[in-house]
Amino acid sequence: MVKKQNDRHAIDAIGFNLGKKIDLIKNDDKFDIAYTISENEWNDNVTLQLMLKDIKA
């Protein structure tokens, strides 16, 4: 789902086995992500989401 937060647009993302990289995104520093786009279906709602593959500082 595309959301507007603080005058910026955001899209939901999910990643697996990336817990060790959480410190890379906790602060306001820039980071790069590798992802694919997929559909998320939940409770009869279909939204786009990013499937995170990797995070890099």
Order of alpha helices (4+ residues) and beta strands (2+ residues): beta-beta-beta-alpha-beta-beta
